[in-house]
């Protein structure tokens, strides 16, 4: 699903960014451009980020230990 229409960012893009180490909205903004323009996606992006962090099983994730 598209989360940020302005930057064409999907929930899959956010989950992939989390798997690669993103842990804050600032990280998503820097890596994907989320909420840089109109900002309407910020709430949804934050929810996807939160969910992705809770479900992350990557080796770099402190929750994986």
VMD Tcl script that draws the C-alpha trace (Angstrom):
set ca {
  {0.00 0.00 0.00}
  {1.19 3.52 -0.69}
  {2.01 5.41 2.48}
  {3.52 8.55 0.93}
  {1.96 9.58 -2.37}
  {4.33 12.55 -2.82}
  {7.40 10.29 -2.81}
  {5.73 7.03 -3.94}
  {6.79 5.23 -0.74}
  {5.02 1.99 0.15}
  {4.71 0.08 3.40}
  {7.09 -2.46 1.86}
  {9.69 0.29 1.36}
  {9.39 1.24 5.03}
  {9.69 -2.38 6.18}
  {12.79 -2.79 4.03}
  {14.30 0.40 5.48}
  {13.69 -0.97 9.00}
  {15.36 -4.24 8.05}
  {18.34 -2.16 6.91}
  {18.53 -0.27 10.21}
  {15.99 2.56 10.14}
  {14.45 3.00 13.57}
  {13.10 6.55 13.64}
  {10.95 8.79 11.47}
  {14.08 10.87 10.89}
  {15.69 7.80 9.31}
  {12.70 7.32 7.00}
  {12.75 10.99 6.07}
  {16.46 10.86 5.23}
  {16.35 7.52 3.39}
  {12.96 7.63 1.67}
  {11.79 11.25 1.80}
  {8.73 10.35 3.90}
  {6.83 13.42 5.22}
  {9.19 15.91 3.55}
  {6.52 17.53 1.42}
  {2.90 17.76 2.57}
  {3.33 15.67 5.75}
  {-0.02 13.89 5.49}
  {1.72 10.51 5.49}
  {3.51 11.04 8.83}
  {0.90 9.27 10.98}
  {0.59 6.24 8.73}
  {4.35 6.06 8.19}
  {4.90 6.13 11.95}
  {2.43 3.27 12.44}
  {4.11 1.16 9.75}
  {7.51 1.97 11.26}
  {6.32 0.95 14.73}
  {4.80 -2.29 13.44}
  {7.88 -3.13 11.38}
  {10.18 -2.54 14.35}
  {8.02 -4.80 16.56}
  {8.13 -7.58 13.96}
  {11.74 -7.13 12.87}
  {13.86 -10.27 12.93}
  {16.95 -8.93 11.19}
  {20.39 -9.64 12.60}
  {21.05 -5.95 13.29}
  {17.88 -5.56 15.38}
  {18.43 -5.54 19.15}
  {15.12 -7.42 19.52}
  {16.50 -10.36 17.51}
  {18.90 -11.35 20.30}
}
mol new
graphics top color blue
foreach p $ca { graphics top sphere $p radius 0.5 }
foreach p [lrange $ca 0 end-1] q [lrange $ca 1 end] { graphics top cylinder $p $q radius 0.2 }
display resetview
